[in-house]
């Protein structure tokens, strides 16, 4: 059933992104693609690890995001989509976003499970989760891979800008929040390996990094498209 839902979501998403040879990528399409990739990665990983506890949070959120492009049909057109360098940059960025989305959902589930465990109020979905230490290990694997891809995203963005426009990457709000997110996750991983950060401190840093990353593109597109009514 999940595979069928992914196929349907992917079909609708493709029609949203590509229309008449153009690529439209507003905030709603970005959220939809990000959650589609996150659920796809979750579905693949579910064959190797017990992740059922993520379903009540991840699947409804993905379903809502699948409907967003119909409610907010952003008209922002991406340029240079024919460039292989741009495609690589775009792909790496979206996989990084999806991994951090999974990490954020994972962190929320861990926080809920830890609180319910201390109160002795575990529900069946939460009780089916692996031990918290195992979940924490998986969380940092997601963050580590996402961080590496985010690093490649920033590097490829600089290379892409210089190759096509002959100038350095413009330091705007998108770049600012991307770099801030990179710094937050860098500090988190350093704290984990050097000072043994874990538990609530690690979860707070994870959510802070993800929130900052959301502001980098999706937040700015939301303000432009919904609040200001602009497409450029």
N, C-alpha and C positions, 0 to 999 in steps of 0.2 A: 504493500500500500504506500509506503514511503517512497519507494522507487517510482511508482506511478505519479505521486504528487510532485516529485522532483522533475519528471518529464513534462508534466503539464505546466508547472511553474516556469521551467526553462523555455518551453515553447512560447508562452505568453511574454516572457522577458525578451526573447529574441525579437519578437514583433515590435516590442516597445523600443528597443535600442536601435534597430536597423529599419529604416523606412525610406524607400526611394533612393537607396544608395548612400544615405546620410546616417550619421550616428548621433542620436539624441541622448544626452546623459545629464538629466537634472537630478535634484536631490532624491526624488522618489525612485527613479531608476537605479541610482547608486545604492540606496537602502535595499531595494529588491534584489539586486545582484549580490550584494554583500551577504544577505541572509540566505540566498540560494546557495552560494558557495559554502557558507558555514554549515548548512544542513547537509550538503553533499559530503563535506569532510566528516561531519558527525556520522552520517550513514555508513561511510567506509570504515571509520574507526570503530563503529559499534559491532563489527564482526570480530574485533580483536579485544575489546574491553567492554566492561559493563558500564554503559552510559545511559541507561533507561531513565535515570532521574532528571536528565536534561530535557526530556521530551515535553513535559508540561509547560516549560518556559520557552524552549526554542521553537517548537512547531507552531503554536499559535502566533508567535511574533513573526515567523516567516510567512504565515498565511496572511497576516495583516499587511506586511510589506509587499506581498505579491499583488495586493489590490491597490496600493498607493498610486502607481502610475496612472490608473484609470481616474482617480480622484484629483491628482495633481500632475497633469500631463506636461511636464517641463519641456520647453522648446530649446534648451541650450544645446547648440551644435558643437561637437568636438572637431577641431581642425587637425590636419596631418594624420588622419586615421589610416592612410595608406602606407605610412612609414613603418618599416619593420621595427625600428628603434622605439617608436611611440607604442606600438602594440606590445612589445616586451615590457616597457615601463608600465603600461596600463595593467597588463596581466599580473605582474609582480605586486603592484600596489593593491589590486583587488584581493589577491590571495592573502596578503598581509592583513588587510582590513578584516577579512573573514576569519582568520586565525585569532586575531585580537577580539573579534566578536565572540567567538567560542570561549576564549579565555575569560572574558567579562561575564558571560552567562555561567561559566564554570565557577567563577569566584562568587557570584550571587548564590548559586546552589550550595556551595560550601559554607557560606555564611549562614544561610537558613538552616542547613543540616547541623552545623555546630551549635547554633542557638537552641534548636529543638532537642538535640541530644542532651544538652545540659539541663533542659527542662523535663526530659523524659517523655517528649511528645512527638516521637518520630512517626511519620505516616508511612504507608507501605512503599510509595515511590522513593522516598528518602531512605528507607531501610534497605532498599535494593541496591543502593549506591555502594561502591567499594569503600574501604576504610579511608578516613580523612587524609592520612599520610600518603596513601596511593593517589588520591585525587590531587593532593598538593603537588606530588611529583609530576602528574600529567599536566597540571596547570603550568608549571614552569617549563615543561617541554614545549607546550603551545606558545608560551611567551618567548622562549629562546628562538624558535623557528620564525615566529612573527617578527621578532626584533631584527633577525638577520635579513629577512625580506624587506622590512621597512628601511634598513640601511641601504640595501640595493635599490630601493625605490628612490631614495634621496640622491644616490649617486647617479642612477640612470636619468633622473629628472635634470640634474645639472648637465650631464653629457648630452641629453636630448636638446636642451635649450641652446647650448653652445653650438651643437652641430647644425641646427636648423636656422637659428637666429643670430649666431655669431656673437652672443653676449652671455654674461653670467645669469644664473637663475634669479629671477626677480624676487626680492625679499618682501613679499606681501603677507596678508593675514594667513593665507593657506600655508605658505612656507613657514611662517612663524609657529603656527600650531603644530605642524608636522615635526619641526625641530624640537619643540617643547615636549611633544609626546615621545620622541626618540630619547631625549634626555631623561624623562621620567622612567622609561623602561630600562635605560642603561643603569640608572641609579638603583632600580629594583633588583636587577640581575647582579649588580655589584654587591648590594646589601645581602642578597641571598648567599652568594659564594664566599664573601669575606666575613660578614657578621652573622650569617645564619638566619636572616630574616624569614619569618614564616607566620602563619596564623593571620590574625586580623590586620597586622601591619602590611603584610604582603597583599592581602585582598584589597586594602584601601589604595595602595599604590597601583595595583592592577586596574581598578576602576577609574582612578584619576587619569592614568595614561590613556585608557580607552576613551574617556569623555573628551580629553584634549584632542585625540586623533579624530574623533567625530566632528569636532569644530573645524578641523582643517579644510575639509571639502564639503561634507554634507551640511554642516551648520551654516557655512557661508552661502551655499546654494539655496538653502531654505530661506534665509533672510532675503536674498535677491529675488527669488522666484515667488515666494508666498507673501512676505511682508512688504517688499518694494515693488513687486509685479514686473521685474525685469528679467530678460533672458540672457543678456550678455554678462 
